[in-house]
Amino acid sequence: MSRRSRLLILLTAVLVLGGVALAATLHAAGRAAEKDRARPGDPRVSSGEVALDAPGRSVFRNMAWGPHRDEIASVPASDPSGPRTSSGVRCLRFHTAGGTGICLQAVHGGLRDGYRAVVLDARLHELRHYDLAGIPTRARVSPGGRTVAWTVFVSGDSYAGTNFSTRTSVLDLRTWTLDRNLEDYRFFLDGRLHKAVDTNVWGVTFADDTHFYATVATGGRTHLVRGDRTARTLRSVHTNVECPSLSPDGTRIAYKKRVEGAPEDAPWRLYVLDLRTQRETPTAERRSIDDQAVWRDGRTLVYALPGDYGSDLWTVPADGSGSPRLTMAAALAPAFTG
């Protein structure tokens, strides 16, 4: 074969490969653009101002396809299916109370990708941010808005199995004091100081700026604990409790309970615990819930389930009556203001 023939073959191969690469790039760009376009039937979302101290609003992570996906959005709490106002602030996990927001978000660019916790004021302006050691999974703000907490997966990415490790941090916004790992607190199990290398803490829910509840796992079991930031203690209250959520009046805990006979990858049911009597009440939701429920009021729980957009929000009465109802499609991490 002549030198000219070899050059022609090489040139042809280069052109073919280049064409394939271009086609693949255009196809990928087309798919990305498709995801960025709203579709008929999607919730209506438009840019605007979102305030965390506005009364009577529901604030959440918007999951609808289009340019505002993953942004913190707001609707009137009385009209959850109404048009959404989107803030431009993107979060993977979010919560707000007392005019303060905590946003766990992905960070791209620089030397490496990662995650950070961003403390927001009532107009969603950043006050401070903190690098995270793993994948965001839970976030909460105290009722007065002066303390925030977050949990990340340091290894693993699911609570369903046992091969995971979490790290939960609590931040005091008055002094900017950060307790980086609640595993450093003294843990009292059934009244006795308990130390174990397999201890994990996650899912903080605040009673006030100093006291909270959370889940502690050790020895293959989970425990509801009451935490005290001043004393730096965790004290067990009840067993088989995960991702607790304290009712507005401070008397009940909504939580995920592992039930016998459920599939290994979907082991939980949504329960409510009366803290005074220790009585457990199963809700009417029979599907597995992998979420930290939110109290919409003293009677109703809101929680996420998988849906066409990745996540939808459902409600169910906290007293075991009624039936689950879809309240908002394409939404995650709800909170209620005012």
N, C-alpha and C positions, 0 to 999 in steps of 0.2 A: 504493500500500500504506500502510495506517494505521500510526501510530507503535506502536500496541499489537501489530499483527501482526509488525512488525519485531522488537519486544522478545521476542515468543514464539519467533520463529525463532532469534534469538540465544541465548535461554535453552536451546532444544532442542539447538543446536549445542554449547554449552558442556557440557551433560549428556552428549551422545554422546561428545565428545572425552574428557571426564573418565572415562567408563566404559571407553573404549579404553585410556587410560593406566593405569587401575587393573588392567584385565585383563592388560596387558603386564607390569606390576609383579608381579602375583601369579604369572604364568607364569614370570618370571625367578626369583622367590623359590622357586617350586616346583622349578625345575631346579637351583638352588643347593642346596636341601635334599636333593634326590635324590643329588647328588654327596657330600653330607656323611653319607649313610646307608650303612652297610655292607650288602653284598648277599650272598645265599646263595652259598657257595663262596669268599667272600673269606677271606684269612688272618685268623686270630683275633688281635685286638689289644686290649690293655687297659693302662690307666695303671699306672705303677709307677716304681720307682727304677732308673735305668740308671747303672752305674758303668763308667768307662773303664779302671779298673785291675783289674776282676774277671777272673780267669783263665778261659780257654776259652770266650770269648764272641765272637759275631759282632755287630758294631754297624754300623748302616746307616740310610739314609733310607727310611722306610716310605712306599711308594707306594700302599698299599691304600686304596680309597675308605672314607670314614668320617671321624669327628672327629679321628683321629690321622694323617691323611695329611700327609706332608712332615715329620713329627716323627722325631727320632732314636730308633730302637728297637733292641732287643737280643734275641737268641735264643742258646741254646747252639750253639756252632760244630758240635757233633756232631749237632744236630737242626735244620737250617736251615728245615724246613717246620713246626716246632713253633709253639706260641703265642708271640706277640710282646709284649714289655714296652715300652711307649712312654713317652718322657721328658717330653713337652710342649714340648721345644725344637725349633723348626722351622729347617731348613737347606735351602738349594738344593744346596750342595756341602759335604762333610764328610770329615774324616779324623781318625784318632787313633793315637797311639803313645806309649809311655812315660807313660801317665796324663794326657796333654795332648790336648785336642781343638781343631780349628779348624773353625769353622762360618761359611760364607758365606751370608748371609741377606738377604732383601728387607726393606726398611723402608718402612712406609706411614704416611701422616699427616704433620703438620707442614707446612712450606712446600712440600715436594715429596717424591715417592717416590724411593727410591734403594736402595743396597745397602751392606752393611758386612761386615767380617771380625771375628768375635768369637772371642777366645781363651778356651777353657773349661778348668776344672780337672777332676779325675777324677770329680767329682759333677755336672758340667755347669753349674757356676756361672761366670758371666762374670768374667774377670780384667781384660781390656781389650777395647776395640773400636776399629776404624779404618774410616773411610769409604772406599768403593771408587769407582774412576773409571769403572767399566763393569760389564758383565754377568758374574757369576761363572761360571767354567768349570773350574778345577782347584784342588785344595788338597792339601797334604801336610804331615806332621809328621815330624821326624827321629826315628830309633829311640829316642834317649834322651829325647825329649819336650821338648827345650830350644830347638828352632828350628822355625819354621813357615814355609810359603810358600803363596802363592796367585797365581792368574792370572785376569785378567778380559779380556773383549773390550772394547776402547775404541771400536772401530768394527767393524761386521759382527758376525755371530753364528754363524759356522760356519768350521771349518778346511778344508772341502772345496774352496773356491775360493781365490783369491789376494787378494780385496778385503777384507782384515780387518787389524786392528791389535790387538796384545795389550799388556798391561802385567803384569809379574811382579814381586812383592815378596817379600822374605825378612825375617823378624823374629826377632831374638835375644831369647828370653824372660828371659835372665839380666840383660841390660842394657836391655832394651826398645829396642834400636837397630833402626831400620827402614831397610833398603835398599829404597827405594820402587820402583826400576826397575832390573832387572838389565841393561838396555841401557846403563847407565852403566858397567858393568864393561868392562875391556879384553878384546876378543874376538880370539883368535889362530886363524886359519883356516890349517890345514896349516903351522903354526909361524910364520906371519907375521901381524903386527898388521893387523886388517881393520876398516875404518870405512866404514859405508854407511848411508844414510838409510832404507833399506828393511829394516833389521834388526828382527826380532821374536824374543822369547824366551818360551817357555812350558813347562809340564809338568815342574816340578822333582820329582826323586826323590832322597832323601837317602842318602848313604853314612854320614855321621855328622853331628855338629852343625855342622861347618865345611865339609865337602865334599859335593858333590851332582852329579847329572847333570841335563841339561835339553835341550830342543830349541831350536836357533837356526835361523831361516830368513833367507836373504839371497840375492839374485840368482836367485830362482826355485827354490832348492834348500834342503833341510832337513839339519841336521847334529846328531848327538849331540855334546854338549859336556860336559866335566868342569869344574865350577865350584869355585872356592876363595874363600870369603868373606873370609879374611884378606888374601890377595893381590888380591882383587877382579878375578879373571880368569876367562875362559871359554876353554877350549881344545878344538878339534875332535877327535873320536875316530873317527867313522864317519859316512857319508852316508845319506840317505834314512831317517831315524829321527824319529818323532814320538811324543810322550807316553810317554817312557820310564818303566820301573818296574824298580828294582834288586832282584835276588833277595836273600833273607835272608843268603846267604853272600857277597854282594858280587861274584860272578863273572859274572853274566849280566844282560842287560837284556831285558825284554819290551817290545814297542813296536808301533806302527802303521807299516806300510810301504806306500807307494804302489806298486801293481803295474800293469804294462802291461796294457791291454785292459779294465781295470775301468771301470765307469761314472763319469762326472765327479763325481756326487753321492754315490758310494759307492766311493771309490778304494782303501781300505785293506784289508790282511790282517794278522792277528796273527802276529808273528814273535818269535823269541828270538835275541839276539846273545851269543855267548861273548866276553867282553871280552879274554881272553888270546889266543885264536886268531883273533878277528874272524870266526868262522864264523857264518853265519846259518842258522837252522832255522825253516821254516814250521810253524806248529801245524796241527792237524787242523781248526781252525775256518776254513771257507771263506767265511763271510759277512763283509761289511764291518764293521769295528769302529771306532766313533768314541768311544773311551773310553780312559782311562788304567788299564790292567789292574792288578790287585793280586795279589800272591803269597799264596795261602792257606798254603802251606808251600814247601819247596824243590822241589816237583814239580808243583804245580798252580796254574794261573792262574784268576782270577775276573774277570769283565768284564760290562758291561751291554749288552743289546740291546733294541730296542723291543718292547713287549708290550702286552697288553690294558689294563694299568694305567699305561702310559707307559714302564715299564722293568722288565725281569726280569734276574736274575743267572744267568750261565752259567759252567761250568768246562770246562777242557780241559787235558790234560797239556802241560807245557812242553817236552817232548823230541820233539814231533811225532807221538807215538803216540796211540792211542785215538780218541775222538770227543767232540764237545761234548755236555755234559749240562746240562739245566736244574736249577739248584740251589735257586733261591729266586724265586718269583713276586713281583711288586709290590715291588721293592726297587732301590736305587741307592746308589752311593758306599759300598761295604763296607770294613770294616777288622776286624782280628782282635786281640783283647786277650790278655794273659797269655802 
